[in-house]
Amino acid sequence: MNSKTAELIEKDRRQLHPVYHPKSHAGALVIERGEGVWLYTTDGQKILDGMAGLWNVDVGYGREELARAAYEQMKTMSYTSNFSGMTNVPSTLLADKLAGYAYPGLNTTFFASGGSEANDSAFKTVRYYWKRKGQPGKVKIIARRGAYHGITLASTFATGIARYHTMFGPPMPEFVHIPAPYPYRYEGDLRPGETVGQAAARALEEAILREGPETVGAFIAEPVMGVGGVIVPPPDYFPQVRAICDKYQVLFIADEVITGFGRTGEMFGLRHWNVKPDILTFAKGITSGYQPLGGMQISDEIRETVESAAEGEAWMHGYTYSGHATACAVALKNLEIIEAEKLVERARLMGQRLLDGLKKLEEFPFVGEVRGLGLICGVEIVTDKESRQPDPALAARIFKEAQARGLRSRPLGNTLAFSPPLIINEAEVDEIVQRLGAAMDAMRV
Ligand SMILES: Cc1ncc(COP(=O)(O)O)c(C=O)c1O
């Protein structure tokens, strides 16, 4: 470690980092610069960022167009309140651009600063909606085990990963979890002749009936589960989920925080299955991480419910940074880049190449399954293929070996995740596979 890095690491001790433990933070990389898919540390290491930051730097690092968009907007009008009675030019243009952009009938956007705030806004809007509809008891939210929905109190307990709850309990009783449609290791009850998609959808219907449809306000799901281990659902799952939500008057929230804006090879994830949500939450890819921005889109029906309220029933929700002018200006430019450079199509093509390359690693005895959709892939590490016993310790070792070889992935339990910038090229995709393969080879000795 050079002296500059040592000095920065010492100063860094003044920060409490997200999901912090001193052990997990030990040996932290100090990143100084980024360009394309590459990160450069203060120590002189060049790292291929196989995670695009946290699944978000879709257009890659060092984009001058985005820096310029921020600069121009900051000079003109950096920030103003966006609370009722005032608006600004970029948020207006962005809301207009997003009207119907994801799915027809989702024409109204509310802006927040990130995915957790977006999901919290969705949960509150569900309560608001059902109250206005004369069904105030519909407050429960059904989510899946393994889901990650963020870190506010409500989104923490919507999240279905136990370690996020351990030290923050008791859990909020309004959140109910059901098995995820995880073909490699489905946790629910699977009847003879039933597909995992059917069984996982049936789990939703059973949960609604068990809790009572009059108490269930919404179901929330990531189209492809990210933090839970990159779980790609079987194709029959989401169409059934949509039908069940309709049958019991349960709103369907699509958490497209990772899958929105192209990552899966479609502009939005649920489009793969031709399914439309009532509320869509987004963040990350809308600005490629160049500015903090997230939000939710609501159906025309929900919009109408907000619109027609008496003044005493106003939708009293919003953040200081809702509709942040600079963040929205950057988002507009970022979407322009995604469209002009055809990054959605690129995610599909490069994603297939990445998946094909990673699949070859299934020859290692400890690679249980490789899966993915577009540029989001997971490599699941097991003790052996027969028992499918998860091996998070081995996954962590492979992660470290790969990082030493200049490849950044993310160990999620026993699954290594890959979600590189969408601008990645063929040679860089091949580098991911080659470096990961070399790290795995090192496990044999
Ligand atoms: C699917 C999903 N939803 C919500 C969030 C929370 O977003 P944020 O960290 O911007 O609050 C994340 C973050 O990784 C996510 O992956």
The ligand as an SDF file (V2000), in Angstrom:
LIG
                    3D

 16 16  0  0  0  0  0  0  0  0999 V2000
  -34.1020   -3.9830   -6.2630 C   0  0  0  0  0  0  0  0  0  0  0  0
  -33.6660   -2.8690   -5.3770 C   0  0  0  0  0  0  0  0  0  0  0  0
  -34.5850   -2.0860   -4.8090 N   0  0  0  0  0  0  0  0  0  0  0  0
  -34.2460   -1.0580   -4.0140 C   0  0  0  0  0  0  0  0  0  0  0  0
  -32.9380   -0.7740   -3.7530 C   0  0  0  0  0  0  0  0  0  0  0  0
  -32.5830    0.3570   -2.8510 C   0  0  0  0  0  0  0  0  0  0  0  0
  -32.0680    1.4160   -3.5700 O   0  0  0  0  0  0  0  0  0  0  0  0
  -31.1760    2.5450   -2.8760 P   0  0  0  0  0  0  0  0  0  0  0  0
  -29.9400    1.8700   -2.3770 O   0  0  0  0  0  0  0  0  0  0  0  0
  -30.9430    3.5310   -3.9840 O   0  0  0  0  0  0  0  0  0  0  0  0
  -31.9650    3.1490   -1.7730 O   0  0  0  0  0  0  0  0  0  0  0  0
  -31.9340   -1.5640   -4.3310 C   0  0  0  0  0  0  0  0  0  0  0  0
  -30.5100   -1.2860   -4.0870 C   0  0  0  0  0  0  0  0  0  0  0  0
  -29.6320   -2.0440   -4.4390 O   0  0  0  0  0  0  0  0  0  0  0  0
  -32.3090   -2.6460   -5.1470 C   0  0  0  0  0  0  0  0  0  0  0  0
  -31.3890   -3.4580   -5.6840 O   0  0  0  0  0  0  0  0  0  0  0  0
  1  2  1  0
  2  3  1  0
  2 15  2  0
  3  4  2  0
  4  5  1  0
  5  6  1  0
  5 12  2  0
  6  7  1  0
  7  8  1  0
  8  9  2  0
  8 10  1  0
  8 11  1  0
 12 13  1  0
 12 15  1  0
 13 14  2  0
 15 16  1  0
M  END
$$$$
